[in-house]
Amino acid sequence: MGGPAAASVAGGHLLRTGGSDGASGPAPPCPPQADWFRRTRRVPGDGPRLQGPRLDRGRGTSPSGGDDQRRPVEGGIAVSLEGKVAIVTGGGTGIGRGIANVLASRGAKLLLVQRRLEPAALAAAELGVSRAEAMSADISDPGAAAAIVERAVEHFGRADILVNNASLTGKPAVGGALTSDPAHVDAVVDINLKGTFYCSQAMARRLVADGRPGSIVHISSVGGYAAQEQAALYCATKAAQISLARSLALELAPYGIRVNCVAPGDIRTGASENIVDELKESGSSGKYLRITPLGRRGSPEEVGAAVAFLVSDEASFITGATLLVDGGFLAY
């Protein structure tokens, strides 16, 4: 899930009328129409209207538990990650598992890192022993972060991509401003911020030492932009990840290392299944509920597709950016 409180309300609508200041007057001139728009625009008598995919058809469930309503794009070319080695922290469950599935499908080899080895080992086994390796580590330990990168190099011969997905989220991240104790503060900050930095630092050091370019992606959240009740620390660390990506992007650009963020919205995972009820039980008034304009929850693989793009050569001129994968959650 993109945040402990990023819950969508399907089927909601907003009606917008007029301009922001209510002023009337002539409409601004339209920009020139692109060739593709002129070729595909429907005019009277031009035949039936082309229809997009219906969201009420073909509902399915993705391997990582999300609603899979995506449609293949005819004639599309999938981003290739052949020959690349990616490290995915938290890669055995939830969004991390979806990211691993997509990166593997694009040809990458994977080191899946989890505090508990079992889910990472299971995911690696399903992806194939030649394709994926599992490792148990605590990313809040700087020494462990360095060991993660070295393990990838030892096992696969190189490391090109780091996805900082591991995060304290869901119910463990919930904590009121008046009730959070020092242990809770440390738990959220150690994993979400320190762990992200330590892993990024270890990856960057190795890439610079090897003289090779690479790519780092932080999995942040819409919580980095929108305040959420009972989640002050979570939101603060997610905003920090976005800021960290921009700062690292500036510092590492001379070495050919790109650093970006993906900010998911309401993503269906096991950890997020009951988050709405859990937050209400914790005393939240429910003001955190927002409308997802697409009217559904996202899948972990949809987050994975965004990551696959950002770490690929197709995004070679993108760094310091944050890509929202939120179904329009922050559009209003």
N, C-alpha and C positions, 0 to 999 in steps of 0.2 A: 504494500500500500504506500502511496506517496506521502502519507503523513498519518499521525495517529488519529486525526479527526477529519480527514479529507473525504467525507461521506457525501455521496451524490443523492439527489432527489430526482428520480427519473420522471419524465413526463411534465416537468415544470416549464413554464413559458414566461418570457418577459416581453412586454409590448413597448416599443420605443416609438415616439412620434416627435417630429420637429427637430430643430437644432438644439444645441446645449443652452443657447441664450434665448431661444424662442423668437429670434428675429426672422422676418420674412424678407424675400427679395429674390432676384434671379438666381437660378442654380449655377454653381460654378461650372466652368467648361470641363468636359470630359477629356481625359487623356487620349492620345491616339490609340486605336485598337490594334492589337498585335495580329499578325497574319493568322496564327492558329485560332484566334478568337473569331476573326471574320470567316474563316473556313468552317467553323463548327457552330456558329450562331444560327439559331432557328429563326426563319422569317415566315410570314404567312404563305401557305401553299408549298412549303419546303419539305413536306413529309412529316412522319411521326417524330415526336420529341424523344431524344435519347434519354433513357432513364438510368439513374444511378442505382446502387445496390439498396435493397430494402432491408432495413434493420430488423424487421420482424420475420425474416426468412433465414433458414439455415443456421439457426443458433446452435452452437456447439460448445464444448468445453476443451480448453487447451490442456496440454500435458501438465502444466504447472497450476491449473485450477482456475484460470481466468475465462471469462466469456469470450469465445472466439467468433467474432463477427466480421473478420477481415475477409477481403475478396482478393484473389489473385489478379494481378494487372497483366492483361494480355500483351505480349510483346515486351514486357519489362525485363530488365537485366538486373539480376540480383548482385548486390555488392559482394565482391570477392575478397576473402581474407586468407586465401591460400598462402601457406608458408609463414603465417604469422602465429605467434604464441601469445596468448592472453591470460592474465591472472584475474580471476573474479573473486573478490572477497564476498563471503556470504553466498557463494555460488551454488549451494546445495538445496536451497529452499526459496520459495516465494519469487520475488522479482529477480533475484540473482539466478535462480534456476532458469527462468525464462530467458534471461540474457545469455546464459551459457548455451541453452538450446539453439538460439539464433546464431551466435558466433560460431558454434560448431557446424551448423548447417551451411555457413558461408565459407567453411574450410579452415577455420582457426583450430589450433590445438590449445588445450585449456588446463590450467592449474586452478582447481576449485578449492577455496580456503573457507573453513568453517571452524568455529570454536569447538563444536562437537563433530567428530570425524564422520560418524555414521551417515548423516544425510549427504555430505559431500562425496563420500565413497560410493553411495548408492547412485547418485547422479552421474559420477564418473564412469561407473560400470555400465550404466545404460547408454552413455555416449560412446563407449568403447575404450578398451585399455590402451590402444594405440593413439587415441584421440585426446584422452583426458586423464589427469592425475588428481588425487585428492590429498589434502593436507589439513591437519588441525593446528590452529595457531590463535593466539590472542593478539589482535592487531594493535591494541593499546600499548603493547610492549615494543619499544623501538628495536630491540634485538630480534624479536620475532618478525617484525616487518622486514628487516634486512634478510632474515632467513627465508622468508617467502620468496623473495626475488631470486635468491641464490638457488633455491629448490627448482624453480622454473628453468633456470639456465642449466643446472646440472642434469635435469631430466630431459629437456627438449633441445638444449644447445643454445637457447636464446630466450629473450623476453622482449616483446614489442609493445604490448598493450597492458594497461592496468585499469581495471574497473573497480573503483572504490564503492562497493555496494553495501558491505556489511554496516549495519546500523541498529541502534537500539530504537525500536519503533513499536507501534501497537500499544497494548496495555502496559508493558514495562516502561514505556516512555512517558506515560501519563503521570503528571504530578502538579498539583496546584502551587501557585506562588507562595501561599501562606503555609503550606504543609510539607513541601519538599525538604528533606533533610540532606546533610552533606553527602551521605552515601549515594543518594539518588542523583544529586548534582554531578558527582564524580563519575557515576556510571554512564550518564548521558554524554557528558563532555569527553570522557576517555574514549568511548567507541566512535561517536559521530564526528568529533573534531580532531582529537589527538590521533586516533587511528587512521583517519583519512590523511592527515599530514605525514605521519611516520611512513605509511606505505608509499605515498607520493615521493617523499624524500628518498627512500631506498631505491625506488624505481628510477628516479631521475639520476641518482648517483651512478647507478649501473649503466644506464644509457650513455651518460657523458663519458664514463670510463671506457666504454666500448666504442665511442665515437659514432653511435648510430642514432637516428631519429626514432621517435616513438610517440605514443598517444596515451593520455591519462583522462579518464572520465569519472567524475564524481556523480553518484546518484543522490541528488538532493531531494527536494519536495516542493509542492505548492506552498507548504508550510513555511518555506523560506521567504515567501512574499505575503501570504495572508495569515493574519494572527488567528490562533486557535485556542479556545479555552482549555485549561488544564494541560497546556503543552508549551509553556513559555520557554523552557530549556530546549525542548525538541526543536521548536521553530527557530530559536536563536542559533542552534548548531547547524540547522539546514541553511539558514541565511549565511552563516559563516563559511559553509562549503562553497557557496556561490562566489563569495568574495575571495576565498582562497584560490579558487580556480582562476579568477582574473589575475590575481597577483602572481601566481605560479606561471600563468601563460606569458606574462611580461618577462619574467626572470629566465624562463627556460626557452623562449623563442629563439635566441641565438644558437641554441644547440639542436634546433629542429624538433623540439619536443612540444607537442600541442596539448593543451589542457582545457577541457570543457566540462559542462555539467548537463545532466538531464534532470528535469524536475517533474516527476510523475504526479498525477492527481489521484483520483480514486481508482485504485487497481485491486482487482479481486485476488487475494491470497489467503492462505489459511490463517495467517496472523491477523488479517483485517476483517475476517468474516463477522465477528460479533462486536466490532469496535464501537459502533454507535450505541448499543445497549450498555457496553462497559463504560463509555464516557458519561452517559446519563447517570449511571449508578454512582460514578465518582463525584457527581454534583454539578456537571456541566448543564447549562440551561438549554442547550440545543441550538444556540445561535451560530455554532460552527457549521451547521448544515447549509450547504449551498447547492445550487442547481448545476448539474453537468449538462450543457446544452445538447450533447449527442445522445442523452437519455439512457446511458448504460454505464457500466463499469468497464474499465480497460483490462487488458490481459497483460501478464508479465512479458509475453513475447512481443507485444506492441512497444513496450519499453526497450526490449532487446533490439528491435529493428532500428530504433533511434540511436542506440549505442553503436550498432554495427555501422551505421552511416558515419557517425562522428569519428570512429577509429579507422575508417577506410581512407584510401587515397582520394575518394570522391569529395572528402571534406578537407582536402590538403591546405586550403586557405582559411580555415575556420579555427580560431583559438580564442579562449577567454569568453566563450559564448555559453548561454544556457538555453537548452531546447525544452520547451514545455510539451509534455505528453499528458494532457489533462482533459481532453474532450471538450475544451472550451471553458473549463472551470474558472479560470482567471480572466476570461474575456470581458467580464462586466463587474 
